Amino acid sequence: MPKLNRTFCGAEPTWANACVGDNGNPGYWTYSKGFSQAANFLIEAALKDRAINLLVDELVYPVCFNMRHSVELRLKGAIQQLQRISEIRGTSLQFNLAVSHDIKLIWEFFSQQSSRMDKRYLPINNKIDPVVLDIAQVDPTGQTFRYPISTESQKHLTDVSIINFVNLYQKFGLLEGSLETLQHLGSFLIDEYQHQTFTKHLSRHQIWEIAQKLPLKQDWLDPSFDQVRDSLKEDYGLSGTELSKAIDLIKSHYEFAPFIEEHTALLGLEPKHIIMFLDMCVKMNEVACDTIELNFEQKPDTFEEAVKSWKNDAKLIAEAWETFEPIISPQILAGLRTLFYFARELNFSEEYIVLYDYELVSAPGELKQGFVHILKKTNAVNNILHSLYFLKQVDLAEEIVQRYSLENKFSWLSEARTYQLFKKPDFCGYRI
């Protein structure tokens, strides 16, 4: 048992108890937020006070120390993310985060390694670079604003003289925003790389770029295709083997294959199964505009009408199962459930494959139970259509829109039909 500490301990009121250590498991980013908030709080208080009672000559030291330390912690958190990406890519990125406090050294390591790892780091790195270098010039190791005298007995800040709080607040605010973006980018890239759509020198995004530069697959036997390959190898610094690997990924990828007019089949079922299922859904449930409410929540006026509605639902379910029972299989049921639930995220088409594999092994033992469960979903048409557009199953999606006259049913449909809905913003201008 550790010795009881009467200073750093829990007490009343409980809302004032901060969680630390393994209680909350804070990391670099959590620590950095506390230091940056403290710095901003002190600056705002001093500016509101107009330096009458809260003297900027005294507050400048904790303010700048907190700012600088927050930046160091954020950069170390970004290096941790980079090390995770490197690990996923099958390489090793060594940096002693615990020992180093030289912010210029930390920044140079991160900026160089991240730009080599993935070019999408470059724009945000360029925004961060000048302010971090300003910090490194004044306080390279975190000592300048902690003590008036250096370890070499030299007075600190003799070549600076004046630090303006308004300018400091503005500069740090911009830097903080850029560092937040850096954190989100790192998290995004970890998620992306975990789907294994990359090669030794190409990120998923670069493979997407190459997909757009390739001619249609039907033209690959033309002699001009060799010129395209040579140009891509030169532009991206690739061997023939690595380019071939990237092209193989493109041919079987739901989001990339359409660029070369290659069809990628849905998992577990055929288009006719989806049409059969949606025919039953539309017959049983009115297709509501952008809603996920179930029909039974719309209360009938009388108990007799409610009973009549329930009996009608039971009849339609029985008819639907009678139609589907001869062809239903675990694969078809998993395919339907996957298209329905995949619409909740729509981040990466690779997740569609993972979800299908999960549904295939975890689907209800009773096929009828799983079928009826999904049949009752009044948002089934909405969700399945979302998934089909995202997976670039455009012909089937358009057939569904026409078959059930859905042109004015969903607010997102016009954008999806022009592929704009699923080009979500990301850190290089668009999300694929």
N, C-alpha and C positions, 0 to 999 in steps of 0.2 A: 504493500500500500504506500503510495506517495504521501509525503508529509502534507497536512492540510495547510493551504495557503489562504489567509484571511483577507487578502487584497484582491487577487485574481481568482474570483470564485463567483458562483451564482448567488442571487439574493432576490428579495422582493423590491419592486414589482417584477413579475416574470417577463413582461414585455421588454424590459430593459436588459435581459440576459442575451449576450451575443454568443453565437455558436462558433467554436473554434476547434482546431485539431481534427480529430476523426469525427467530431460532431458537426457534420456539414461538409467535411473534406474540402476546404478551400484550397485553391491553387494560385498560380501567378496572377491570373486575371482577376480573381476575387480580391486579392491583396491590393492590386493596382487600383481598383475602383475606390477603395477606401482612401488611399493617399490622394488620388485626384479629386475626390469629393471634398476632402479636407482643404486642399489648396484652393479650390473654387469657392468654398464657403468663406474662407478667410479673405479672399480678394473681394468678394461681393460685400461682405460686412464692412471692409475698409472703405470701399468706394461709396457705399450708402452713408457711412459716417463722415465722408469727405476728409478722412484722416485727422479728425479733431480729437477723438479719444483713442481710436485704434490707429496707432502710428505706423505708417508704412515702413519707416526706417527700422522698426522692430519686427514687423510681420514678414518682411521680405525674405528673411532666412527660412522660417518654417514653410512659407509658401513655395519658394523655389526648391527647397529640399524635397517637399512632398511631390511637386511636379516632376522633378528629375527622377525621383525614386519610382514614381508611377510609370514613367516611360521605360525605365530599365526593366521593371517587372513585366510590362506588356511585351517588350521585345523578347524577353526570355520565354514568355508564354507562346509567342509566335514561333520561336525556335523549337519548342516542344512539339508544336503542331507540324512543323517541317520535318522533324525527326520521325513523327508518326507516318507522314506521307512517304518518306524515304524507306521506312520499314515495310510499308505496303508494296512499294516498288521493288523490294528485295535487295535494297542497299543499306548502308550504315552511314549515319551522319553524327560524328562525335563532336561534342562541345560541352565543356565543364560549366554548367549553369551555376553551380553553387559557389565556385571560386572566383569567377570573373566579375568585376564591377566596372570595368573600363567600357563606358557606353559606346565609344567610337569603335572599339574592337568588337563588341557585341553586335552593333549595327552593321558593320562591314561584313561580318560573318554571315548574318542573316540575309542582307540584301544580295550578296554575291551568290550564296547557295540557293536562295529562293528563286532568283531569276534564271539560274541554271535548271532548277527543278521544274519550273512551270512559268512560261512567259506571261501568264496572267497576273503575276505579282508585279510586273514592271510599272504599270501606271500608278498604283498606290505607293510603291516604293519611291517613285520620283516625287510624290507629294510630301512624303515623310522626311526624305533625305535632308533638305536644308535646315529644318528646325532641329532635328537630332544633332546635326553637325554644329549648330549654334550652341546647343546644350553641352556637347562634348568639348567645345572650345573654352567654355567658362568653367564647367565642373566635370572633368573627365571621369573621375572615380568616386564621386559622391561625397567628397570631403569639403568642398568650397563653402557650402551653405550650412555645414554642421559645425564648423570651428572657425574662429577668426584667424588662426595661425596654422600653416601647413606643417607637416612632419619635418620639413626642412627649415622651420622657424621663419617662414616667409608669410607676410600678411596677405590674406586673400583679397581678390577683387580690386586691387589698386589700379588696374588698367580698364575697369568698367565704370566706376564712380556713380552712375545713376541707372536705376531700373524702373521703368514706368509701369504701374499696375494695370492701366487700361490696355496698353500694348501687350503686356504679358497675358492678360485675360483673353484677348482676342487670338493671339498666337497659339496659346495652349488649347483654346476651344477648338480651333481648326485641327491642331495636331491630334487632339483626343478623338475627334470625329474620324480622322483618317486611321487611327489605331483601332477604333471600333470596326471600321470596314476591314482592316487587315485581319482582325480576329474572325469575322464572319467569313471572309474569303478562305482562311485556313480551315475552318469547320466544313465549309462547302466542299473544298478540295479533298479533304479526308473522306467525306461521304462519297464523292465522285470516284476517287481512286479505289475505294473498297469494292466497287463493282467490276474491277479488273479490266476495264476497257481502255487499255493503253499498251504501248510497246516500250522497248528500251529507251527510245528517244522521243516518242510521241505521246502527248496527253490525249485524253478523250476529245478535247476541243480541237486539237490539231488533226485528228482523224476525221472529225466532222468537216473541217476545212478541206481536207483532201477529197472527201466524198463529193463535195460540190465542184471540184476541179476535174474530176474524172468524167470522161464521156459516158454515154449510155452503154450499158453492158453489151447491147447488140452490136456496138461498133468496136468492140475490143479486138476483133480479128483484123481490123484495118491496120495497115502499116503505121498510120499516124499515132496509134496507141503507144508504140515504142517511144516516140518523141515525148508524149505526155509523161510516161514513166520516168524518162531521163530527166525531164524538167522537175518533176516532184522530188526525185532523189537529190538533185542539186539544191533545190530550194530548202529542203528540210534536213539535209545532211544525212541521207539514209543509204543503207546498202539495199541491193535488190531484194534480199531475203526479208528485211524489215518492212519494206514497202509492200511486198507480197502478203506479209502477215496483216498489215493494216488493211489491205484490200479485202482479205478474207473476212476480217471483222466487219467491214462495211457491207459486204454481200449478205450477211445474216443478221444485220442490226435493224431493229424496227424503225429507228429514227434516221438512219443513214442510207439504208438500201433504196428508199424511194428516189434519191438523187440520181441513181443509175438505172432507175425503172426496174428494180429487182423486187419481186413480191416475197414478203415474209409471212408465212401462214400463222394463224392464231393457234394457240395451244389447246389441245384436248377436244376441239370441236370444229365444225365447218360452218360457213355462213348460213346454210339452210337451217341448222339447229338454232342459231340466234334468231332468225326470222320466225321460226315456229314458236319459240319461247316468247318473243315479244308480241306475237299475235295473241297469245293467251293473256299476257300482261295487260295489253290494251283492252281486251274484251272484259277483263275482270276489274281493272282500275282505270278510271279516267286519267289521262295524262295531264297533270296539273302544270301550270306555268311556274317554273323555278321553285318548286316546293317539294318537301320530303315528308309531308304529313300523310298519315294513313287514313284511308276512307272511313274506318270505324270511329275516328275522332270527330267526324261530322255527325253529330247526334241526330237521329231521326226524331220526328215530332212525337211519335207515340211508341209504346212498347211493342204494339203489333207490327208497326213498320220496321222496328229494329229486328224482330224475329224474322220477318219476311226477308230483310236484307241479309241476315246471317245465313238463312237457308239458301238464298240465291248464291251467296259466296261459296257455300259448301258444294252446291251443284256445279258451279264453274270450276272449282278446284278438282272435283271428281272427273269432270270432262277433260280438263287439262292433263291430269295424270293418266287417264285412259289413252290419250293421244301420245303422250311422251313415254309411257312405260315400255313399249316395245323397243325403243331405241336408246333409252337412258343408260348411262354407264358412269363409273366413277370419274372417267376422264371428261365426259361432257359436263357433268355437274361441276367438277372443279373448274372447267373452262368458263362456265356461266358465272360462278361465284367470283372468280378472279376478275373478270371484266367488271363486275359490279363493285367490288371492294377496291380495285386498283384506282378507281376514279376519286378516291378520297385524298390521294397524294399527288399523283401525276408529276413526279420528280424526274425519275430516270426509267426508261423502258426496261432496263435490266431488272428493276424491281418487279415488273410484271412476271418475269420468268421465275423469280424467287417466290413470289406469292402463289403462282400456279403450283409449284412443287410442294409448297406448304399446304395448300388446299387439297392436293391430291392425297396426301398422307393423313390429313386431319379432318377431312370431310365426314359428316355423320355416317354412321354405319348403315342406317336406313336411307336409301336413295330418295324415297318418297318424302321423308321428313326434310331432307336438305333441299329438295326441289320445291316443295310447298313453301318453305321458309323464304326462299328467294323470290318465288312467284308473288307473294303477298306484298313485296316492296313496291310502293307506288312511285318510288323514284328510280325504278329499275331501268326504264327507258332513258331517262336523263343520264344516269351513271354509265350505262353501257355505251351510249353514244359518245360521252366524254372520252371514255377509254379508247374507243375505236378511232376517233380523230387523233388522239395523242399518239397512238400506235401506227398512224398513217394508213389506216384501213379505210381510205377515203371512199372508194366505190361502194363498199358495204354501208358505210355511214350515210352516204347520200341516198342510197336505196331506202334506208330506214326513214330518213327525213321525208322523202316523197311518199312512201307507203302509208305513213300515219299523219301526213300533212302537219309537220312539226315546224314549218318555217317561222312561225310567230310564237312558238311555245316557250322558247328558251332565250334569255337575253344574251347568252354567251355564244349562240349558234353562228351569228353572222361573222364574228371574229374567227371562230374555229374553222369555218368553211374557207377562210382566206389564210389560214395557218397563223394568224397573228396571236390568238389566245395562248398558244403554247410556245411562243418565242418569249419566254419570261425573262425579265431583266436579270443579268448577273454581272459579274465583275469584269467582263470584257465586252459588254454592250447588249448581249442577248443570251437567253437560256435556251438550249436546244433540247 
